């Protein structure tokens, strides 16, 4: 601190660095109190990019997906222990406790969600994606898609409204993918993001260079991007468009993902009449999206589209809820809506309301005056919720063109559901639209009609209301983004999100070459027959391609009859030879599940050993009928090994009061089960999973 001036430091190249120059003054949205100055002057952005590429990237790429996932889990647990310290800082942004929960706990929850995805990923730093492509009749030339981490930097330019979630939801994905990040939060709420990054840095959980933070302006940060980098932007469409055409991005074909503010809509279904639960859900949802974060959400409802005969009913119901909304200092428990992020933001919202009101009258609220609790309405960035009404939404198109990024919504009527769909489309692309209906046919008609213009569609329905996360909440396992005005980008989406930070490369070669590259056994690769039964080997002792060929078994009619009796499967093709005319079978055929069950009987070693349990079945195909008299045998091959970070828990024996549950370190093995007949043709093929004990240290 110099002369009362506090500098918000940047985190660059493993150190906290104070920017030079005067910087930008940051003040509280509640009372205008001085917080700090933020500056990025003096930062060497090119050095930061180089540091991420040379230090952070290689360190992350050395880790497997499993290890990166565990790293995210450790980070999420670490931040969870410290999250209460972030709430007082979040209040300064104008956010209430509930708003802050979405930002802080929501961001940490995304870390947990992406950590859990490690269980679906290999224990190696790369992915063999999809199915093998046969490229020759002989099967000796095949192809596959390999996905490896990009060797650049993820540059995240984030919006002001969610300083924590906006950062954590993005780095969750790039860190799991194995790519370092430079985060640039919006400057006037960067102090909250800086608090979280300070804890991340002190934790030592991430490799040095995996995360850097720029609190001041981005200046020439994008000048140094290269073809291996990825740039993401969240904010206004106008700013995003300017960044998207940056010369370096165009020159080096740098992927640019934009998530822009959009004119999202919520439709009241024609079946959701007043007095029904779905009508009440609609009113509650529109009110919540107007007031949560003071309406400063890229997913907030900007257009409420309702049956024309219910326009007045909807306006009255919304006005009643808004009347009960207490506005003021977020520190107060009774306050339900806080402030906009700053005075400049308030002036911007007022300007946009004036544009809207030029064609569509204000039905509720006064943007110039507001009653607040515990604060000065002139000093803080407070604004009253505003409802406008557009009775001719196909004529007065300002509602579909101008967005007021605050607690503002326009109510408009429709005659038929197709009109509601057309009104949604007039937004020219949205992050999310929703419909309140309990009628599946209405939901289907709306979803199929509107989906091309939406990144996400939510059905508000009383049957799932208790569990629904609501219109404005994108979820880690589903995509967040939208077409057109919404930016044309896509974030999160579970495993889909990783693809933005991975290079997909087509690999062509022999089955042996593809097996060696991908560590996943390919049909046609050389097998190694083991002298020791594979079920007698520990996880570490098994290798990709280890194989076992079983003895044969000749299928009989007695087998078919006994399996039918045990399973209860008396399907005619198995049991009634007289019913096979006009069928594909020439006689009674063995059950496919008998073939699979008998295959297990042929390859399983019955004695107790390293195999702990059968974990599941991934793929199974019955490729050729098996008739009585056919002799089958099995080739069992280690297809893939998946290391596990969690041990299998063995519960204490019943009645053993002093016995504690034991932990058995283990891994999962995916086995290729190839069942062939006496001619060598495959009759059934499957991938099974077993959990196998590791050798105790």
PyMOL commands that set and color helices and strands:
alter all, ss='L'
color gray80, all
select helices_A, chain A and resi 45-61+65-82+84-91+97-120+165-177+187-203+221-224+237-244+247-251+277-295+308-323+343-357+397-400+417-425+440-453+484-486+495-501+511-518+534-536+539-541+557-567+572-575+577-579+592-603
alter helices_A, ss='H'
color red, helices_A
select strands_A, chain A and resi 7-8+10-12+15-17+24-27+34-38+126-134+142-149+153-157+180-184+211-213+230-235+255-260+264-268+301-307+362-364+386-390+408-414+433-436+457-460+479-482+489-492+502-509+528-529+546-549+553-554+611-622+631-643+648-650+662-664+666-676+682-693
alter strands_A, ss='S'
color yellow, strands_A
deselect
rebuild
show_as cartoon
